[in-house]
Amino acid sequence: QVCASFVPLFSLTVRDVMFRWQPSSAGPALLQRQVGGGVFSPVLQQVRHKTVSRLGRRQHWRFGVLAHKGRWYYRFHKMIGKANWQRYVERFQPPRKLEAVQRITFTTKPTPTTHKRATEWVVALPKGIASATNADQVLNCWVRHRHKKYKSPFYFLMALKRLTEVGGCDPSDWRFRLIVTRLRPAMRRVLNKPRMVLYLAQLRAYSDLQRSTRFMYKMLPKYSDKQVVMIARAWGMASC
């Protein structure tokens, strides 16, 4: 008494199940299910409406469960998502303290006092360089704030300019070399490269002067006459 006429299940479609084939009212009540105010047959629950593709889903057994990598402390020496783990050899030795193996989480917002102390070098460094009256004071001011990053090229040019104004310094001084070596990665970002080259020539940093020329070779047609004179003057001082 479940069905008025026997119909094979493999010949049914979703429309047939929903509208045409309904269980008889005389059948058991367990064969009927109330869904959203309507009565649907149990065969409807066996018909798959569409095929759900797994394309685009994260494979957590290969790439981890997080969408962004590198936001938590990871104790393995192999990056997640880089090649496979078939020949992975674990070289991690657990530390003695439990705190060392916990994930490092940083607070989203520092306290006002901590934020003020962390950003005060932005004003203290230019102020110390401007108030310096000799090369030692300029170099000591830079060394005092050497661990602060990220420094824009503006700070490097300010230090070089002040060194030339106070009479220069020994080009082999480790404090001066600290400024110049940190300037090397930022040479490409310096807008007024002819001015930077002139400062390096006046401070007798000839090796760094030669290193910076490769960034100016393609820009020579775009430089003004004043900038070209600066470059010529710097190379003239270096050749003397």
N, C-alpha and C positions, 0 to 999 in steps of 0.2 A: 504493500500500500504506500510505499515511499514515493513512487513515481507512477504516473498514469500510464506511460508507455516507456519501454526500455530503449534508451539511446546510448550508444557507445560513448565513453568519455573522450576518446581521442578525436571524435568528430565534432566536438562542441567548440564554440568560440566564446569569447567574453560576452558578446551581445546575446548569444543564445542562453548563456547561463544567467544573465541578469534579467532578461525580459521574457524569454520563452519557456525555459525549463525551471519550474518552481516546484518545491515539494508539496505534496498533498496535505490538506488540512487534517486528514485522518492519520497522518504519520506521527511518529513520536516528536515531542516538543524539543528534544535535544538536537534535532536536525535543523532547527531554525535558529537564527542568530539576529538579534536586534542591533543594527549598526546605523547610527545617525537617524533614527526614526523610521528606517525602512527594513524590510525583511529580505535577507540574502541567503541563498542556499549554501551548504557546506562545500559544494563543488567550486564555488567562486573563490574560496580560500585556496584551492589547489591550482588555480590557473595563474600563471605569471603574467603580469600586465606588460612588462618590458624588461629587457636585459640591461642590468646595471653594469657599466664598464668599470674596470678598476684602473683605467687610464688616468694618470695624474695623481693617484693616491700615494702617499708617502709609504715607502717600504721600511718600516721601522726596524726590521731585522738587519738592514744594511746601512741606513742613513740616520738612525735614531728617531726619536719621537718628537723632537723639537723642530719647529720650522726654521729657526735661526740658530746657527752654530756659533760657538764661541762666547756665549753669554753666561755660562756656568763654569765652574772649575772642573776640569777633566783630568783624571789622574793617569790616563794612558798616554804613551808617547806617540801613538798613531792617531792622526786626525780622522774624525768620523766623516765618511763620504769620500775618502780618498782610496781608490782601488778596492781590493777585497781584503778580507781578514783571514784567508786560508793559511798563510804562512806567518801569521802574527806570533811573535814571541814576547811574552810579558816580561818586562824588565823592571817592573815596579816593586820596590821594597817598602812595605808599610812602615810609616814612622811610629815612634813610640807613643806620641800623644794623640788622643782622639781628635783634638781640635784641628790637627794638620790635614785630616782627610775629609773634613767637612767642606761643603760648597761655599765659595766666597760670594757673599751677596753684599752689595753696597747700598747704602741708603740713597733714596732718590733725591732728597734735598738736604744739604748740610745746614748746620745751625748758623745763625747770622755771624757769630764770632769766628767760626771756622771758615766760612766763605770770605770774610773780610781779610783774614790772615793769609788765605790762599791766593787772593787776587791783589794784595797790596803791592806786589812787586811791579805791577804794570805802571804804577806811578813812582815807586821808589827807585827803580832803575834809571829812568830818564832824569829824575831829580838828582840822583847821585852823580850821574855823568855830567850834568850841566854845572853842578857845584864844584866839580873837581878842578884843581889848579895845577896839577902835574900828572905825569903819565902813571905814576904808581897809584894815585887815587882813582883814576879811570879804570885801570886794570883790576884793582882790588874790588871796586864796585861791581864790575862784571863777574868776578869770581864769586862774590857773595851771592849773586843771583844766577849762577851758572846752571843750577839744577832745575830752573823754571822753564817749562816748555808748554806751549809752542811759542817761540819768539819770531815775530815777523821780521822781514829784512830791514824794516825801519830802525830797529834797535841796533843792528849791526852797523848800519851807515852812521847812526848817531855816535856810536863809540869810535869808529874810525875818524869821523870828522873832529871829534873832541881831541883825539890823540894828535892829529895834525896841528890843531890850534895851540896845544900846550907844548909843542916842540918835538913831538915824536917819541919813539921808544926803541928799545933794542928789538930788532926783528926776530931774534932767536929766543926771546923771553917766552917761557912756557905759558904765561898768562895771555900774551898776545897771540901765540899760536893756538890757544884755546878759542879765541874769538874767530880767527881766520879759518880754522878747520870746521867750526860749526857753520861758517858762512858758505862753505863750498856747496852743500846741497841746496842752498837758497840762492845761489848766483843766478840761476835761470829765472827766478821770480823777481829779481831786482828790476825795476822799471828804468831807472836812470843808471844804466851800466857804465857809461863814460865817466860819470862822477865817481862811481865805485873804483874804477880803474885808476883814476887820478889819485884817490886816497891811498890805494895800495902802492902806487909808485912813490908817493911822498913818504910813506912808511917803510920803503925799501923791501917790500914783500914781492920780490920779482918772480918767484916761482908761482905764486898765486895770481900774479898779473898775467903770466903766460897761460895759466889754466883758464882764466876768464875770457880769453880772446875768442874761443870757439863759439861762445854764445853771441858775440857781436858781429861775426863775419857776415852773416846773412842780413843783419839789420843795418849795415853801413849805408845802403842807398836811402834809408828812411830817416837817418839821423840829420839833425840840423847842422849848420856850419859851426856853431859853438860847440856842439858835442863832438864833432870830428876834430876840432882843435884840441879838445880835452884829451882825446885818445892819442893824438900825435904828441902832445906835451908829455903824457904819461910814458910813452915809449921812448921819447927823447931823454927823459930822466933816467929810464932804465938802461939805456945804451951808454950813458956817460960813465 
